[in-house]
Amino acid sequence: MFKQSVRKFGKQVLQWSNVKLAYQRITLTKFTTFFFFLALINCIALVIFQSISFADNAEAYDIISGFLTQANITKNRIVYLSGDVLLECKDIPTESDADCSPLLPSGGNSRRGLDDFIGASTIVQRHSSDKAKTMKDSNGEIDELMLDNGQILDQTCLQSVLWLEDIIHDSMAEDLFTLVFQIWLFLLSFVTILNESLPHLGAAIKLHYHYQDLIVDQACDNVDFLGNWWDARTDHSIPILVFNAVACITTTYIASRLYKAYANQSFNRVDATSPVHKTYKLVLVLSVCVQLGGFFAIASTAMWLDKASFKSIEHVATHLDLYRVVFSVMAALEVPWAILGWICFRRESRWQFLVFFGISLLLCASSSGVFASPLYMFIFHTWPFFASLTVVAYVLIVFTSIMGVFCRLQFGKGLPEFLQQKEVPEGADFAPVFAKTSARTLQLPDQAHKVFSILRHKSGHCEAFLYPSPTPEYPFRGVSCLSVSSAAYSI
């Protein structure tokens, strides 16, 4: 019983010491403190704004889905925007049997310009499918929907809404990605301290323009069933844009100051060899690529699986089960790939590198092979956000694989020993020092004991070895430097 109490108390002390260490790292300088709270506030604010944006899109998606479900609109055809024309296809547009045709008749209602649209008032009533009535033809099939104000949504209008439903669904996926990305960025910033989206507004305006021009003005004969939902969506997008811009500028400045401080601390160790510095820089670049590449690869894979499983795409896609298996395997491999890329080069583990490099080749091959898929290329061309994410992930995976080979060639140059001696002991109030293990390493005589002090000057290195008395080999008791930072290790 007593041993268990002592063990429990020891764990609590260790936990509190870790919290204290984290606090000391955060409050190390005014820049680390400001950077932490800036990252925290930025994360909280953008998560709130992005959650509101997601709720807005979810509300519109529910309205649209309600109308389509009530009208019993079959979703076995693809409706997509090609230029300024809505096309309806039986299959992927690039396939020979797609049989694409314009959904809207030529010579429709007059179309307003984008400038006129932005300045126009859109304060109209928002409608709900709960109050809409179905109107059937002579065969008993639903032909039209009558809104609560008597306006009619015919089949052409409802078919065109399939495209809008698809776009709103994509916007919800983008909101979820951005929300998770903000949380990931904060965690990354926090780990950085412990270890020494802007296009939405433009996309919202463009989508509103196409909705007003193609669906309201043409397909639905001036019936705007979403009403002032667009105004609320735009109002909620503006703070995201402004906050992102301010946070980007501020974070860039603070991060540059932290980079200088951490780079000076990492690369100006006493007596560290040039090959070690070169290897460490390569590993740091690789670590950045692994973190970014892993996140973007997992995100793009998840977004593609969600898109390919969505209604109309799911009905026309062939070999969808095979696609799901391939992308699920890719998503499962990307997690250990990112972890191995982080640890194997720091440990110089050869078998971990072989696993990492094997996964890298597999990811490069599969990421290249999917571009031969008509379904993948259709989603790639019609979803700019996904296309951008995919290109970034692909470039990072390829670059990380190449950097991995360069880092592997640096094995055996002392990086693990450098990293072990670089670690700061808990509770230490001095900068750590790296002692190079080479033929030039100074061997202390047997008489030396008690204290071994190292003084470091900004413009160079100044070493002082203190002994109880001078010796023939070391006829001095100490060397001093002015304006230096010192560290002391007891031997």
C-alpha positions in Angstrom: 0.0 0.0 0.0 2.8 2.4 0.9 4.7 1.6 -2.3 1.6 2.3 -4.4 1.1 5.6 -2.6 4.7 6.5 -3.2 4.4 5.5 -6.9 1.3 7.5 -7.3 2.9 10.5 -5.7 5.9 10.2 -7.9 3.7 10.1 -11.0 1.9 13.3 -9.9 5.2 15.0 -9.3 6.4 14.0 -12.7 3.2 15.3 -14.3 3.6 18.6 -12.5 7.2 18.8 -13.5 6.2 18.3 -17.2 3.6 21.1 -16.8 6.2 23.3 -15.3 8.7 22.6 -18.1 6.0 23.4 -20.7 5.3 26.7 -18.9 9.0 27.5 -18.8 9.3 26.9 -22.5 6.2 29.0 -23.4 7.4 31.9 -21.2 11.0 31.6 -22.2 11.0 35.0 -24.0 8.3 37.5 -24.9 8.3 36.1 -28.5 7.5 32.6 -27.4 4.8 33.8 -25.1 3.2 36.0 -27.7 3.5 33.3 -30.4 1.7 30.8 -28.2 -1.2 33.0 -27.3 -1.4 34.3 -30.9 -1.6 30.7 -32.1 -4.2 29.9 -29.4 -6.4 32.9 -30.1 -6.1 32.4 -33.9 -7.1 28.7 -33.5 -10.1 29.5 -31.3 -11.4 32.4 -33.4 -11.0 30.6 -36.8 -12.6 27.4 -35.4 -15.6 29.4 -34.3 -15.9 31.3 -37.6 -15.4 28.1 -39.6 -18.0 26.3 -37.5 -20.5 29.1 -38.3 -19.6 28.7 -42.0 -20.1 25.0 -41.8 -23.5 25.5 -40.1 -24.5 27.9 -42.9 -23.6 25.4 -45.5 -25.4 22.6 -43.6 -28.5 24.7 -43.4 -28.5 25.3 -47.2 -27.8 21.6 -47.8 -30.8 20.6 -45.7 -33.1 23.0 -47.6 -31.9 21.8 -51.0 -32.0 18.1 -50.0 -35.5 18.6 -48.6 -36.8 19.9 -52.0 -35.1 17.1 -54.0 -36.3 14.4 -51.7 -39.9 15.7 -51.7 -39.8 16.0 -55.5 -38.4 12.5 -55.7 -35.6 13.6 -58.0 -33.5 10.7 -59.1 -29.7 11.2 -58.7 -28.5 8.8 -61.3 -27.1 11.6 -63.6 -24.3 14.0 -63.2 -25.0 17.8 -63.4 -21.9 19.9 -63.6 -20.9 23.4 -64.7 -18.8 23.7 -67.9 -17.9 27.3 -68.4 -21.3 29.0 -67.9 -23.4 26.1 -69.0 -25.0 23.4 -66.8 -24.6 20.0 -68.4 -26.5 16.8 -67.6 -24.6 13.5 -68.3 -25.4 9.9 -67.9 -21.8 9.0 -67.1 -18.4 10.7 -66.4 -18.2 13.5 -69.0 -15.0 12.1 -70.5 -16.5 8.7 -71.2 -17.9 7.9 -74.7 -21.3 7.0 -73.4 -21.7 10.2 -71.2 -24.4 11.6 -73.5 -24.1 15.1 -72.1 -26.6 17.8 -73.0 -27.3 21.3 -71.8 -29.8 21.3 -68.9 -31.1 24.8 -69.6 -32.5 25.7 -73.0 -30.6 28.2 -75.1 -31.9 31.8 -75.1 -33.0 31.7 -71.6 -33.7 34.7 -69.4 -31.4 37.7 -69.6 -28.3 37.3 -67.4 -27.0 40.0 -65.2 -23.3 40.8 -64.9 -21.2 40.1 -61.9 -20.9 43.7 -60.9 -24.7 44.1 -61.1 -25.1 40.9 -59.0 -22.7 42.1 -56.2 -24.5 45.4 -55.9 -28.0 44.0 -56.1 -30.2 43.4 -53.0 -31.0 39.8 -52.3 -33.2 40.2 -49.2 -36.0 37.8 -50.1 -37.9 35.2 -48.2 -36.2 31.9 -47.5 -38.4 28.8 -48.2 -38.6 25.4 -46.7 -39.6 22.1 -48.2 -41.9 21.4 -45.1 -44.4 23.9 -46.5 -44.0 23.0 -50.2 -46.7 21.0 -52.0 -46.1 18.4 -54.7 -48.0 18.6 -58.0 -48.3 15.5 -60.1 -48.9 14.9 -63.8 -51.4 12.7 -65.5 -49.3 9.6 -64.8 -49.2 10.3 -61.1 -45.5 11.3 -61.1 -44.4 14.4 -59.3 -43.9 17.1 -61.8 -43.6 20.3 -59.8 -43.3 21.7 -56.3 -45.4 24.7 -55.1 -43.8 26.8 -52.5 -45.7 28.4 -49.6 -46.0 31.7 -51.5 -47.4 30.0 -54.6 -44.2 30.0 -56.7 -43.5 26.9 -58.8 -40.3 24.8 -59.0 -40.5 22.7 -62.2 -38.4 19.7 -63.1 -35.7 21.7 -64.9 -35.3 23.9 -61.9 -35.1 20.9 -59.5 -32.6 19.1 -61.8 -30.3 22.1 -61.8 -30.4 22.2 -58.0 -28.6 18.9 -58.1 -25.4 20.8 -59.1 -25.9 23.3 -56.3 -26.4 20.5 -53.8 -23.1 18.9 -54.9 -21.3 22.3 -54.6 -22.7 22.9 -51.1 -21.6 19.4 -50.1 -18.1 20.2 -51.3 -18.1 23.5 -49.3 -19.0 21.6 -46.1 -16.0 19.3 -46.7 -13.8 22.3 -47.2 -15.1 23.8 -44.0 -14.3 20.6 -42.1 -10.8 20.5 -43.6 -10.1 24.1 -42.7 -11.4 23.6 -39.1 -9.2 20.6 -38.5 -6.3 22.4 -40.2 -6.6 25.2 -37.7 -6.5 22.8 -34.7 -3.5 21.0 -36.3 -1.7 24.3 -36.8 -2.1 25.2 -33.2 -0.8 21.8 -32.0 2.1 22.2 -34.4 2.9 25.7 -33.0 2.7 24.3 -29.4 5.1 21.4 -30.2 7.4 23.9 -31.9 7.7 25.9 -28.7 8.2 22.8 -26.6 10.9 21.5 -29.0 12.8 24.7 -29.6 -8.2 29.9 -45.6 -8.4 32.8 -47.7 -10.1 31.8 -50.9 -13.4 31.1 -49.2 -14.8 34.6 -49.7 -14.1 34.6 -53.4 -15.5 31.1 -53.9 -18.7 32.2 -52.0 -19.2 35.2 -54.3 -18.6 33.2 -57.4 -20.9 30.5 -56.3 -23.7 33.0 -55.5 -23.2 34.6 -58.9 -23.7 31.2 -60.7 -26.7 30.3 -58.5 -28.4 33.6 -59.2 -27.5 33.6 -62.9 -28.1 29.9 -63.9 -30.6 28.6 -61.3 -32.7 31.6 -60.2 -32.8 33.7 -63.4 -33.0 30.8 -65.9 -33.8 27.3 -64.6 -36.2 28.4 -61.8 -37.8 31.4 -63.5 -36.7 33.9 -60.9 -37.6 31.8 -57.8 -35.0 32.2 -55.1 -35.8 29.5 -52.5 -32.6 30.2 -50.5 -33.6 33.8 -49.9 -31.2 35.9 -47.7 -29.1 32.8 -46.8 -26.4 34.1 -49.2 -26.2 37.4 -47.3 -25.6 35.6 -44.0 -23.0 33.3 -45.6 -21.1 36.3 -47.1 -21.2 38.2 -43.8 -19.7 35.2 -42.0 -17.0 34.7 -44.6 -15.6 38.2 -44.4 -14.4 37.9 -40.8 -12.6 34.6 -41.8 -10.8 36.5 -44.6 -9.8 39.5 -42.4 -8.7 37.4 -39.4 -6.7 35.1 -41.6 -4.9 38.0 -43.2 -4.1 39.7 -39.9 -3.0 36.4 -38.3 -0.8 35.5 -41.3 1.1 38.8 -41.2 1.5 38.7 -37.4 2.5 35.1 -37.2 5.0 35.5 -40.0 6.8 38.2 -38.1 6.8 36.3 -34.8 7.8 33.1 -36.4 10.8 34.8 -38.1 12.0 36.0 -34.8 11.6 32.6 -33.2 13.3 31.0 -36.2 16.4 33.1 -35.6 16.5 32.3 -31.9 15.9 28.6 -32.4 18.3 28.4 -35.3 21.0 30.1 -33.2 20.4 27.7 -30.4 20.4 24.7 -32.6 23.3 25.3 -34.9 25.7 27.3 -32.7 26.6 24.4 -30.4 30.1 24.3 -29.0 32.4 22.2 -31.2 29.7 20.7 -33.4 31.0 19.4 -36.7 30.0 20.8 -40.1 28.7 17.4 -41.3 26.4 17.2 -38.3 25.0 20.6 -39.0 24.4 19.7 -42.6 22.7 16.5 -41.7 20.5 18.2 -39.1 19.4 20.9 -41.5 18.4 18.2 -44.1 16.4 16.3 -41.4 14.7 19.5 -40.3 13.6 20.2 -43.9 12.4 16.6 -44.2 10.5 16.9 -40.9 8.6 19.9 -42.2 7.7 18.1 -45.5 6.6 15.0 -43.6 4.3 16.9 -41.3 2.7 18.9 -44.1 2.7 16.0 -46.6 1.1 13.6 -44.2 -1.6 16.0 -43.2 -2.5 17.1 -46.8 -2.3 13.5 -48.1 -4.7 12.2 -45.5 -7.0 15.2 -46.0 -7.1 14.9 -49.8 -7.6 11.1 -49.6 -10.5 11.5 -47.1 -12.1 14.3 -49.3 -11.9 12.1 -52.4 -13.5 9.1 -50.7 -16.3 11.4 -49.4 -16.8 12.9 -52.9 -16.8 9.6 -54.7 -19.4 8.2 -52.3 -21.8 11.1 -52.8 -25.1 10.4 -54.5 -24.8 11.1 -58.3 -21.1 10.3 -58.4 -21.7 7.0 -56.7 -24.5 6.0 -59.2 -22.4 6.5 -62.3 -18.9 5.5 -61.0 -17.5 2.1 -62.1 -15.0 0.1 -60.0 -15.9 2.3 -57.1 -15.2 -0.5 -54.6 -11.7 -0.8 -56.0 -11.1 2.9 -55.7 -12.3 2.8 -52.1 -9.9 0.0 -51.2 -6.9 1.7 -52.9 -7.6 5.1 -51.2 -8.3 3.5 -47.8 -5.0 1.6 -48.0 -3.3 4.9 -48.9 -4.9 6.7 -46.0 -3.9 3.9 -43.6 -0.3 4.0 -44.8 0.1 7.7 -44.6 -0.1 7.7 -40.8 2.9 5.4 -40.2 4.7 7.0 -43.1 4.5 10.4 -41.4 5.6 8.9 -38.0 8.5 6.9 -39.5 9.7 9.9 -41.5 9.9 11.8 -38.2 11.8 9.3 -36.1 13.9 7.1 -38.4 16.4 9.7 -39.5 16.9 11.1 -36.0 17.7 7.6 -34.8 19.5 6.6 -38.0 17.5 3.3 -38.0 18.1 1.5 -41.2 15.1 -0.9 -41.1 12.8 2.0 -40.2 14.1 3.9 -43.3 13.5 0.8 -45.5 9.9 0.7 -44.3 9.5 4.5 -44.8 11.0 4.4 -48.3 8.9 1.5 -49.3 5.7 3.3 -48.2 7.0 6.4 -50.0 7.4 4.5 -53.3 4.0 3.0 -52.9 2.4 6.4 -52.2 4.2 8.0 -55.2 3.0 5.2 -57.5 -0.6 5.2 -56.3 -0.7 9.0 -56.3 0.5 9.0 -59.9 -1.7 6.1 -61.0 -5.0 7.7 -59.9 -4.5 10.5 -62.5 -5.3 7.8 -65.1 -8.8 7.4 -63.7 -11.6 9.3 -65.5 -13.5 9.6 -62.2 -10.6 11.0 -60.4 -9.8 13.5 -63.1 -13.4 14.6 -63.3 -13.4 15.4 -59.6 -10.0 17.0 -60.0 -11.2 19.3 -62.7 -14.6 20.3 -61.2 -13.4 20.8 -57.6 -10.6 23.5 -57.4 -10.1 23.1 -53.7 -9.6 19.4 -53.9 -7.3 19.9 -56.9 -5.1 22.3 -55.0 -4.9 20.1 -52.0 -4.1 17.0 -54.2 -1.3 18.8 -56.0 0.3 20.1 -52.8 0.1 16.6 -51.2 1.6 15.0 -54.3 4.5 17.4 -54.5 5.2 17.0 -50.8 5.2 13.2 -51.0 7.6 13.2 -54.0 9.9 15.8 -52.4 9.9 14.0 -49.1 10.8 10.8 -50.8 13.8 12.5 -52.5 14.8 14.2 -49.3 14.7 10.8 -47.5 17.3 9.5 -49.8 19.6 12.4 -49.2 19.1 12.1 -45.4 19.9 8.3 -45.6 23.2 9.1 -47.2 24.1 11.1 -44.1 23.8 8.2 -41.7 26.8 7.6 -39.5 27.9 11.2 -39.1 26.9 11.6 -35.5 23.3 13.0 -35.7 21.8 10.8 -33.0 24.6 11.7 -30.5 24.2 15.3 -31.4 20.4 15.2 -30.7 20.9 13.3 -27.4 23.4 15.9 -26.1 21.3 18.7 -27.4 18.4 17.8 -25.2 17.9 20.2 -22.2 17.7 18.4 -18.9 14.5 19.1 -17.0 15.0 22.0 -14.6 18.2 23.2 -16.4 18.5 26.9 -16.7 21.4 27.0 -19.2 21.8 26.4 -23.0 22.9 22.8 -23.8 26.3 22.2 -25.4 27.4 19.6 -27.9 30.8 18.1 -27.4 32.1 16.7 -30.7 33.3 13.1 -30.5 36.3 13.2 -32.9 40.1 12.8 -32.8 40.3 16.5 -31.7 38.2 16.0 -28.6 40.2 17.2 -25.6 40.9 14.5 -23.0 40.8 15.7 -19.4 43.7 14.6 -17.2 43.1 12.4 -14.2 43.6 15.3 -11.9 40.7 17.2 -13.4 37.5 17.0 -11.4 34.7 19.0 -9.8 33.9 21.6 -12.5 34.0 21.8 -16.3 32.9 25.2 -17.6 32.3 26.2 -21.2 31.9 29.8 -22.1 30.4 30.8 -25.5 30.8 34.1 -27.2 28.5 35.4 -30.0 31.5 35.9 -32.4 33.2 32.6 -31.6 34.0 30.1 -28.9 36.0 30.5 -25.8 36.6 27.5 -23.6 37.8 27.5 -20.0 38.8 24.4 -18.1 39.1 24.9 -14.3 41.2 22.6 -12.2 42.3 22.6 -8.5 45.9 23.4 -9.6 47.8 24.0 -12.9 49.4 21.1 -14.6 52.3 20.9 -17.2 49.8 20.1 -19.9 47.3 22.8 -18.8 49.3 25.6 -17.2 46.2 27.8 -16.6 43.4 27.9 -14.2 40.9 29.5 -16.4 40.2 31.7 -19.4 37.5 34.3 -19.3 35.5 36.0 -22.0 33.6 39.2 -21.9 29.9 39.4 -22.7 29.4 35.6 -23.0 26.7 33.2 -22.0 28.0 30.3 -19.9 27.0 26.8 -19.1 28.4 24.5 -16.4 28.4 20.8 -16.1 29.5 18.9 -13.0 31.7 15.9 -13.6 
